Amino acid sequence: MSEGTEGGEGTGGGEGRPGEVDAALQKFRDVLAADGYQLNWSLSPAGRVTIRIVAGAEACADCLVPLPVMEAIMTDALGPTAYALDHIELPAHS
């Protein structure tokens, strides 16, 4: 499984190019970073994207939208690429 992180690029399977995933998610990575979160993604051999949002020490706990909203946002972001969203992993709320 390939992994994409801030400044990184996945290198997994699928018909497209994993760089498309980085480009499609970049603006969301920037927005989340401003609120103290890191957006990471991994690409399965089938070309499905798993997004992991990791809370930093200074993360704004109230700044994340609910999972169904986040899924809709990320599905739309990946729409122009050759990749589809598999699932999103959000940090647990304390």
Residue pairs with C-beta under 8 A, 6 or more apart in sequence:
1 12
1 42
1 43
1 44
1 45
2 10
2 11
2 12
2 18
2 42
2 43
3 10
3 40
3 41
3 42
3 43
4 10
4 18
4 21
4 22
4 25
4 40
4 41
4 42
4 43
5 38
5 40
5 41
6 29
6 33
6 38
6 39
6 40
8 22
9 18
9 19
9 22
10 18
10 21
10 22
10 41
10 42
10 43
11 18
11 43
12 18
12 42
12 43
12 44
12 45
12 47
13 43
13 44
13 45
13 46
13 47
14 43
14 46
14 47
14 82
14 83
15 47
15 82
16 47
16 81
16 82
16 83
17 82
18 43
18 83
20 80
20 81
20 82
20 83
21 41
21 43
21 49
21 78
21 81
21 83
24 77
24 78
24 80
24 81
25 39
25 41
25 51
25 74
25 77
25 78
28 39
28 73
28 74
28 77
29 38
29 39
32 38
32 39
32 53
33 39
35 59
35 60
35 63
35 64
36 55
36 56
36 57
36 58
36 59
36 60
36 63
37 53
37 54
37 55
37 56
37 59
37 63
37 64
37 91
38 53
38 54
38 56
39 51
39 52
39 53
40 51
40 52
40 53
40 54
41 49
41 50
41 51
41 52
42 49
42 50
42 52
43 49
43 50
43 83
44 50
44 86
47 82
47 83
47 84
48 83
48 84
48 85
48 86
49 74
49 78
49 83
49 84
49 85
49 86
50 86
50 87
50 88
50 89
51 74
51 85
51 87
51 88
51 89
52 88
52 89
53 64
53 70
53 88
53 89
53 90
53 91
54 91
55 61
55 91
59 91
61 93
61 94
64 70
64 90
64 91
65 73
67 88
67 90
70 88
70 90
71 85
71 87
71 88
74 85
74 88
75 84
75 85
78 84
78 85
